[in-house]
Amino acid sequence: MTGEGAIRVTVAIVGSMGLVAIVYLVAVLARYGQKLGAVTKMRPFYYGYYLAIGCIVVALVARLIRTSVFWAQPSDVFPLLNSPWFYLLLYDLPLAVAMTVSLGVTWHYWGWLLKER
């Protein structure tokens, strides 16, 4: 592996750790949302966080697969794994859905903080 290839692999692994941190953050928000919803008798919108966690895990797996493509020889890589469509459909789109759902649920549970003066 060349120096540039080693840098790409290192950045991919560190980026994967960032996705793990986002999963942890959304899990904490889900727990807080569950507790706040129980106290205020809100409908259980916190299930949206679990949908978001599932989408982030799909994106994480796609990123790890993409990282393994960086390690492989170009002739050994299945062409689909090197396709931009693969990365779009299994990384970018699930991550965008996850962040949108998380933002919506968080706004629903915690939006009252912005209204208070």
GUNUVO-197884 format. One record per residue: residue number from 1; x, y, z of N, C-alpha, C in turn. Coordinates in Angstrom, 3 decimals, decimal comma. Atoms other than C-alpha are relative to their C-alpha. Example, Ala and Ser with C-alpha at 12.3 -4.5 7.8 and 13.67 -1.06 7.14 Angstrom:
REM GUNUVO-197884
{1; {0,890; -1,190; 0,000}; {12,300; -4,500; 7,800}; {0,900; 1,200; 0,000}},
{2; {-0,820; -1,190; -0,060}; {13,670; -1,060; 7,140}; {-0,770; 1,090; 0,730}},
This chain:
REM GUNUVO-197884
{1; {0,849; -1,176; 0,000}; {0,000; 0,000; 0,000}; {0,894; 1,238; 0,000}},
{2; {-0,782; -1,232; 0,099}; {1,334; 3,400; -0,933}; {-0,341; 0,935; 1,156}},
{3; {0,250; -0,971; -1,063}; {1,502; 6,372; 1,401}; {-1,371; 0,632; -0,118}},
{4; {1,325; -0,584; 0,222}; {-1,602; 7,890; -0,182}; {-1,098; -0,992; 0,378}},
{5; {0,979; 1,030; -0,346}; {-3,478; 4,594; 0,214}; {-0,137; -0,166; 1,503}},
{6; {0,039; 0,117; -1,460}; {-2,532; 4,396; 3,898}; {-0,762; 1,163; 0,613}},
{7; {0,726; -1,167; -0,504}; {-3,853; 7,903; 4,445}; {-1,498; -0,163; -0,239}},
{8; {1,425; 0,207; 0,308}; {-7,141; 7,040; 2,724}; {-0,626; -1,001; 0,960}},
{9; {0,514; 1,007; -0,921}; {-7,570; 3,947; 4,909}; {-0,133; 0,579; 1,404}},
{10; {0,045; -0,611; -1,334}; {-6,745; 5,899; 8,079}; {-1,171; 0,970; 0,115}},
{11; {1,117; -0,954; -0,013}; {-9,228; 8,646; 7,214}; {-1,334; -0,741; -0,008}},
{12; {1,239; 0,778; 0,046}; {-11,888; 6,039; 6,402}; {-0,315; -0,627; 1,353}},
{13; {0,223; 0,608; -1,315}; {-11,406; 4,314; 9,765}; {-0,404; 1,059; 1,024}},
{14; {0,357; -1,083; -0,928}; {-11,501; 7,603; 11,689}; {-1,410; 0,503; -0,285}},
{15; {1,367; -0,390; 0,361}; {-14,652; 8,576; 9,776}; {-1,022; -1,005; 0,491}},
{16; {0,896; 1,038; -0,517}; {-16,200; 5,265; 10,761}; {-0,189; 0,161; 1,501}},
{17; {0,128; -0,235; -1,444}; {-15,462; 6,034; 14,402}; {-0,922; 1,193; 0,270}},
{18; {0,923; -1,128; -0,129}; {-17,304; 9,324; 13,903}; {-1,451; -0,448; -0,124}},
{19; {1,360; 0,533; 0,124}; {-20,386; 7,397; 12,759}; {-0,407; -0,760; 1,254}},
{20; {0,296; 0,697; -1,255}; {-20,152; 5,227; 15,872}; {-0,360; 1,024; 1,080}},
{21; {0,309; -1,061; -0,964}; {-20,125; 8,434; 17,949}; {-1,392; 0,577; -0,241}},
{22; {1,340; -0,500; 0,311}; {-23,242; 9,648; 16,130}; {-1,063; -1,002; 0,454}},
{23; {0,937; 1,027; -0,485}; {-24,982; 6,324; 16,891}; {-0,174; 0,141; 1,515}},
{24; {0,064; -0,160; -1,454}; {-24,125; 6,806; 20,571}; {-0,797; 1,256; 0,375}},
{25; {0,715; -1,245; -0,271}; {-25,398; 10,398; 20,533}; {-1,501; -0,158; -0,227}},
{26; {1,425; 0,193; 0,292}; {-28,708; 9,415; 18,923}; {-0,623; -0,957; 1,018}},
{27; {0,515; 0,900; -1,035}; {-29,100; 6,561; 21,438}; {-0,247; 0,754; 1,307}},
{28; {0,202; -0,821; -1,205}; {-28,655; 9,066; 24,285}; {-1,234; 0,888; -0,172}},
{29; {1,190; -0,822; 0,257}; {-31,233; 11,375; 22,681}; {-1,274; -0,840; 0,075}},
{30; {1,165; 0,881; -0,066}; {-33,610; 8,404; 22,358}; {-0,382; -0,257; 1,454}},
{31; {0,283; 0,253; -1,423}; {-33,289; 7,660; 26,062}; {-0,585; 1,239; 0,673}},
{32; {0,544; -1,236; -0,564}; {-33,845; 11,309; 27,020}; {-1,411; 0,272; -0,525}},
{33; {1,326; -0,186; 0,569}; {-36,800; 11,513; 24,643}; {-1,025; -0,937; 0,625}},
{34; {0,901; 0,957; -0,646}; {-38,302; 8,393; 26,183}; {-0,372; 0,482; 1,399}},
{35; {0,282; -0,485; -1,356}; {-37,989; 9,837; 29,692}; {-0,854; 1,266; -0,025}},
{36; {0,782; -1,230; 0,088}; {-39,297; 13,268; 28,687}; {-1,419; -0,305; -0,449}},
{37; {1,332; 0,379; 0,467}; {-42,197; 11,684; 26,829}; {-0,824; -0,663; 1,081}},
{38; {0,723; 0,648; -1,094}; {-43,105; 9,569; 29,853}; {-0,478; 1,025; 1,026}},
{39; {0,358; -1,018; -0,982}; {-43,126; 12,607; 32,128}; {-1,108; 0,899; -0,529}},
{40; {0,965; -0,944; 0,563}; {-45,114; 14,845; 29,775}; {-1,168; -0,693; -0,708}},
{41; {1,077; 0,798; 0,626}; {-47,388; 12,038; 28,459}; {-0,112; 0,271; -1,503}},
{42; {-0,040; -0,192; 1,452}; {-46,310; 12,638; 24,839}; {-0,106; -1,352; -0,692}},
{43; {-0,028; 1,224; 0,798}; {-46,785; 10,120; 22,094}; {1,456; -0,437; -0,173}},
{44; {-1,395; 0,492; 0,052}; {-43,698; 7,887; 21,691}; {0,692; 0,278; -1,338}},
{45; {-0,717; -0,369; 1,217}; {-41,950; 9,787; 18,905}; {1,459; -0,442; 0,046}},
{46; {-1,402; 0,381; -0,124}; {-38,604; 8,572; 20,253}; {0,333; -1,251; -0,809}},
{47; {-0,270; 1,147; 0,872}; {-38,998; 5,448; 18,100}; {0,667; 0,448; -1,306}},
{48; {-0,676; -0,545; 1,166}; {-37,857; 7,675; 15,257}; {1,511; -0,009; 0,164}},
{49; {-1,435; 0,080; -0,251}; {-34,447; 7,756; 16,913}; {0,531; -1,397; -0,327}},
{50; {-0,454; 1,364; 0,283}; {-34,242; 3,980; 16,616}; {0,036; -0,262; -1,508}},
{51; {-0,064; 0,062; 1,464}; {-35,064; 4,247; 12,913}; {1,278; 0,685; -0,491}},
{52; {-1,218; -0,730; 0,378}; {-32,265; 6,801; 12,634}; {1,246; -0,820; 0,320}},
{53; {-1,146; 0,842; -0,355}; {-29,852; 4,475; 14,451}; {0,167; -1,110; -1,029}},
{54; {-0,076; 1,047; 1,019}; {-30,712; 1,709; 11,978}; {0,578; 0,524; -1,305}},
{55; {-0,536; -0,592; 1,236}; {-30,023; 4,016; 9,031}; {1,487; 0,327; 0,135}},
{56; {-1,409; -0,313; -0,206}; {-26,720; 5,139; 10,531}; {0,838; -1,276; -0,009}},
{57; {-0,729; 1,275; 0,023}; {-25,688; 1,507; 11,050}; {0,161; -0,491; -1,439}},
{58; {-0,127; 0,355; 1,423}; {-26,430; 0,833; 7,361}; {1,111; 0,827; -0,641}},
{59; {-1,048; -0,866; 0,541}; {-24,237; 3,821; 6,474}; {1,374; -0,419; 0,525}},
{60; {-1,266; 0,443; -0,580}; {-21,522; 2,560; 8,838}; {0,511; -1,261; -0,686}},
{61; {-0,403; 1,233; 0,688}; {-21,498; -0,882; 7,233}; {0,471; 0,316; -1,420}},
{62; {-0,421; -0,393; 1,354}; {-21,317; 0,711; 3,771}; {1,368; 0,675; 0,040}},
{63; {-1,308; -0,673; -0,113}; {-18,404; 2,860; 4,930}; {1,107; -1,014; 0,276}},
{64; {-1,001; 1,024; -0,275}; {-16,583; -0,171; 6,321}; {0,284; -0,843; -1,243}},
{65; {-0,206; 0,722; 1,265}; {-17,140; -2,017; 3,042}; {0,853; 0,845; -0,936}},
{66; {-0,786; -0,899; 0,852}; {-15,784; 1,002; 1,206}; {1,456; 0,066; 0,469}},
{67; {-1,358; 0,025; -0,538}; {-12,758; 0,995; 3,531}; {0,734; -1,252; -0,444}},
{68; {-0,644; 1,236; 0,447}; {-12,085; -2,621; 2,627}; {0,361; 0,067; -1,479}},
{69; {-0,326; -0,194; 1,415}; {-12,146; -1,590; -1,043}; {1,328; 0,744; -0,136}},
{70; {-1,260; -0,734; 0,047}; {-9,273; 0,806; -0,303}; {1,192; -0,931; 0,214}},
{71; {-1,086; 0,937; -0,276}; {-7,182; -2,118; 1,003}; {0,242; -0,968; -1,152}},
{72; {-0,096; 1,036; 1,042}; {-7,878; -4,417; -1,940}; {0,711; 0,524; -1,246}},
{73; {-0,573; -0,336; 1,303}; {-6,100; -4,493; -5,254}; {-1,130; 0,378; -0,944}},
{74; {1,080; -0,424; 0,897}; {-8,114; -2,713; -7,966}; {-0,568; -1,134; -0,854}},
{75; {0,493; 1,107; 0,827}; {-8,362; -5,922; -9,993}; {-0,852; -0,984; 0,798}},
{76; {0,743; 0,933; -0,845}; {-9,846; -7,815; -7,005}; {-1,337; 0,552; 0,476}},
{77; {1,199; -0,661; -0,525}; {-12,646; -5,340; -6,276}; {-1,184; -0,269; -0,925}},
{78; {1,242; 0,150; 0,736}; {-16,189; -6,158; -7,329}; {-0,410; 1,385; -0,505}},
{79; {0,248; -1,342; 0,567}; {-17,173; -3,270; -9,683}; {-1,103; 0,781; 0,712}},
{80; {1,088; -0,695; -0,694}; {-20,367; -2,470; -7,773}; {0,507; 0,744; 1,234}},
{81; {-0,509; -0,619; -1,222}; {-18,381; -1,684; -4,617}; {0,793; 1,270; -0,268}},
{82; {-0,741; -1,202; 0,368}; {-16,380; 0,961; -6,448}; {-0,880; 1,035; -0,687}},
{83; {0,935; -0,879; 0,697}; {-19,479; 2,559; -7,954}; {-0,456; 1,147; 0,901}},
{84; {0,543; -1,102; -0,802}; {-20,602; 6,004; -6,798}; {-1,456; -0,234; 0,404}},
{85; {1,403; 0,301; -0,338}; {-24,194; 4,691; -6,855}; {-0,092; -0,844; 1,270}},
{86; {-0,031; 0,826; -1,218}; {-23,316; 2,103; -4,202}; {0,133; 0,895; 1,217}},
{87; {-0,245; -0,889; -1,131}; {-22,007; 4,808; -1,917}; {-1,170; 0,959; 0,215}},
{88; {1,144; -0,896; -0,115}; {-24,934; 7,125; -2,665}; {-1,187; -0,688; 0,667}},
{89; {1,187; 0,698; -0,502}; {-27,629; 4,539; -1,968}; {0,183; -0,623; 1,376}},
{90; {-0,202; 0,695; -1,273}; {-26,030; 2,813; 1,013}; {0,759; 0,814; 1,037}},
{91; {-0,662; -0,849; -0,987}; {-24,125; 5,656; 2,687}; {-0,662; 1,371; 0,091}},
{92; {0,496; -1,377; -0,034}; {-25,266; 9,139; 1,735}; {-1,496; 0,074; 0,301}},
{93; {1,456; -0,059; -0,177}; {-29,009; 8,483; 1,507}; {-0,442; -0,444; 1,397}},
{94; {0,399; 0,364; -1,365}; {-29,389; 6,512; 4,790}; {0,472; 0,999; 1,053}},
{95; {-0,496; -0,982; -0,959}; {-27,233; 9,060; 6,602}; {-0,838; 1,275; -0,035}},
{96; {0,859; -1,179; 0,113}; {-29,346; 11,942; 5,272}; {-1,373; -0,254; 0,630}},
{97; {1,285; 0,358; -0,616}; {-32,563; 10,147; 6,282}; {0,130; -0,017; 1,514}},
{98; {-0,205; 0,095; -1,450}; {-31,151; 9,430; 9,742}; {0,100; 1,378; 0,644}},
{99; {-0,167; -1,327; -0,582}; {-30,125; 13,021; 10,357}; {-1,292; 0,816; -0,073}},
{100; {1,267; -0,710; 0,138}; {-33,448; 14,375; 9,075}; {-1,010; -0,483; 1,032}},
{101; {0,926; 0,561; -0,991}; {-35,489; 12,022; 11,257}; {0,424; 0,411; 1,409}},
{102; {-0,490; -0,393; -1,331}; {-33,283; 12,757; 14,285}; {-0,295; 1,469; 0,282}},
{103; {0,284; -1,422; -0,178}; {-33,649; 16,495; 13,745}; {-1,483; 0,229; 0,256}},
{104; {1,437; -0,165; -0,188}; {-37,429; 16,212; 13,429}; {-0,470; -0,449; 1,371}},
{105; {0,411; 0,507; -1,313}; {-37,840; 14,104; 16,559}; {0,562; 0,885; 1,110}},
{106; {-0,599; -0,877; -1,008}; {-35,432; 16,303; 18,518}; {-0,748; 1,330; 0,058}},
{107; {0,764; -1,254; 0,023}; {-37,312; 19,407; 17,408}; {-1,342; -0,191; 0,701}},
{108; {1,291; 0,264; -0,629}; {-40,567; 17,796; 18,521}; {0,131; -0,056; 1,527}},
{109; {-0,160; 0,157; -1,445}; {-39,277; 16,884; 21,981}; {0,580; 1,238; 0,677}},
{110; {-0,745; -1,052; -0,674}; {-37,015; 19,834; 22,697}; {-0,258; 1,389; -0,572}},
{111; {0,297; -1,309; 0,591}; {-38,496; 22,672; 20,622}; {-0,529; 1,009; 0,995}},
{112; {0,542; -0,910; -0,998}; {-40,186; 24,108; 23,691}; {1,092; 0,826; 0,653}},
{113; {-1,094; -0,768; -0,612}; {-36,764; 25,211; 24,959}; {0,243; 1,304; -0,754}},
{114; {-0,205; -1,222; 0,779}; {-36,530; 27,727; 22,127}; {-1,142; 0,996; 0,191}},
{115; {1,144; -0,884; -0,201}; {-39,981; 29,128; 22,916}; {0,029; 0,678; 1,359}},
{116; {-0,072; -0,554; -1,343}; {-39,198; 29,758; 26,596}; {0,887; 1,240; 0,009}},
{117; {-0,794; -1,231; -0,115}; {-37,899; 33,180; 27,513}; {0,371; 0,227; 1,430}},
